[in-house]
Amino acid sequence: MMVTEHSRLSLSLCERIETRQANVCVIGLGYVGLPLAVALSQAGFSTRGLDVDEEKVSRLRAGESYVIDVEDEALAEAVHSGRFRPECDSGAALAGADVVIITVPTPYTSTKQPDLRYVRAAAEAIRPHLRTGMLVVLESTTYPGTTQEVVQPRLEASGLRCGEDFLLAYSPERIEPGNKRFGLRNTPKIVGGTTPQSSDAAIALYSSVIATVVPVSTPRVAEMAKLLENTFRHVNIALVNEMAILCHEMGINIWEVIDAAATKPFGFMPFYPGPGVGGHCIPIDPYYFAWKVQEFKGCARFIELAGQVNDQMPQVVVRRVQDALNDQQKSLSGARVMVVGVAYKRDIDDIRESPSLHVIEHLVRKGAALTYHDPFVPTLETKVGAFESVPLEPALLQASDVVIIVTDHTDVDYETIVRCSALIVDTRNVLRRYHDCQIIRL
């Protein structure tokens, strides 16, 4: 079989990957990039990490991890062995790289439009260092078309051509911070290359650290698969949140309803209501798709409706608190309110898009005197002021007019909360085994 120049480009890189001679650079050392960089260095690759945050890079060089899924010991070993080098300087990080992986944030604007400034900046940082035989992989969650419409033209401005001189692929991150069951190594990895040779090289790379790699035909399919995953969750959470609001009006316990429905062994998957959606994916990703379909005169009605339902949940929580206080002849204005849990999900320190922030802002604007407790988040900056986590002491609980459980961290003394609090609003059903009359459930 004749080997073309294009396939030689892929074969050469695949061989370097398989023999661990390929140099890798990961751009963006957050909850996605840092675990990947450490895993690649543990697999034997010379790995450099690039991040613009000098404080983070200093901590990494000292062997101190700020990501819950990367232990200090593993990080320190990777750094001290020389296989992992965190850098702030793009020249130092990208010089001699055979593979570059982009794992930068993709937030949205105040009007929920895609914000790709970090992706564009990463592509432009790569361009001066792009060379023949290099593989570039985008992992940041984004709308279908980004890899070829945003990244590829910026790289090709170097004069090199995708598929002829360099390889390009998209592989969506699937990291869930704090998940003890599924992590980087045992979560299947989707890969979509701009050419078959691009896919081959990306598959070779990810197969070195991930058990199952799932190839798809194009980057657009891979980009859309990621959005479908999180839109599925977004829409179903909205459905059950709306059910929770309606069941409350009907005097029906939504938690008991879900438990009963979940006994069906087919055709049903339980989702649970809460104070809103938070984190790096669910509140943002569906809007990337909703924005993109406008280009095709489409309208993502389910997504927009789900967003409206989920976005109102912090206000629903505050109304529930207000009603509970009114039943005790108390006003929310001037009430002493303690919020338990401000991270967006249990047992992590991540507050991105956390519904707790919106709950706190609504409470303070209505005049509440607010404190919070979170073992993972010692300090908190909000639009209504800065706060410090207070200890969960009986005296503070007894002095509070209402305690609101917004994030259900595991290592919280809920027994003390129930024993010492006059009124509790539980938005996560973490107190399901308690039946005290002062507990109000979402």
Summary of the structure (lengths in Angstrom):
residues: 442
radius of gyration: 24.2
end to end distance: 65.4
largest distance: 84.6
contacts: 1517
relative contact order: 0.08
helix: 42%
strand: 15%
